[in-house]
């Protein structure tokens, strides 16, 4: 059998501020621009979770998509949706909540439960805006 990749999209809304306490307001503004707004700002995030594997001969699935959706919603969406990433999310405490840092944390959260459900996490894509997104391959080189 051949390896197949399957993708599930989930959505959450969250606010954050990119700000370093050890920098002046001017330097934060220079580096982070509008993202350093003292009153925060929010995004409508789209998370794409790519799982790879060989389809089961019995079901034809790599992973049951209902189970994949349940894992993502339980472990990621419920912890991030309508939250302030700087203040409300314990696993981001002390970490600048850039989209890059956020996607690494999401990988760390999802990798084990997806493996336990029979899949192998291959890639995450986190869209912050329609023009800006990050992709992460768990530290592996994608090509």
Rosetta blueprint (number, residue, H / E / L):
1 X L
2 X L
3 X E
4 X E
5 X E
6 X E
7 X E
8 X E
9 X E
10 X E
11 X E
12 X E
13 X E
14 X E
15 X E
16 X E
17 X L
18 X L
19 X L
20 X L
21 X L
22 X L
23 X L
24 X L
25 X H
26 X H
27 X H
28 X H
29 X H
30 X H
31 X H
32 X H
33 X H
34 X H
35 X H
36 X H
37 X L
38 X L
39 X L
40 X L
41 X E
42 X E
43 X E
44 X E
45 X E
46 X E
47 X E
48 X E
49 X E
50 X E
51 X E
52 X E
53 X E
54 X E
55 X L
56 X L
57 X L
58 X L
59 X L
60 X L
61 X L
62 X L
63 X L
64 X L
65 X H
66 X H
67 X H
68 X H
69 X H
70 X H
71 X H
72 X H
73 X H
74 X H
75 X H
76 X H
77 X H
78 X H
79 X H
80 X H
81 X L
82 X L
83 X E
84 X E
85 X L
86 X L
87 X L
88 X L
89 X L
90 X H
91 X H
92 X H
93 X L
94 X L
95 X L
96 X L
97 X L
98 X L
99 X H
100 X H
101 X H
102 X H
103 X H
104 X H
105 X H
106 X H
107 X H
108 X H
109 X H
110 X H
111 X H
112 X H
113 X H
114 X H
115 X H
116 X H
117 X L
118 X L
119 X L
120 X E
121 X E
122 X E
123 X E
124 X E
125 X E
126 X E
127 X E
128 X L
129 X L
130 X L
131 X L
132 X L
133 X E
134 X E
135 X E
136 X E
137 X L
138 X L
139 X L
140 X L
141 X L
142 X L
143 X L
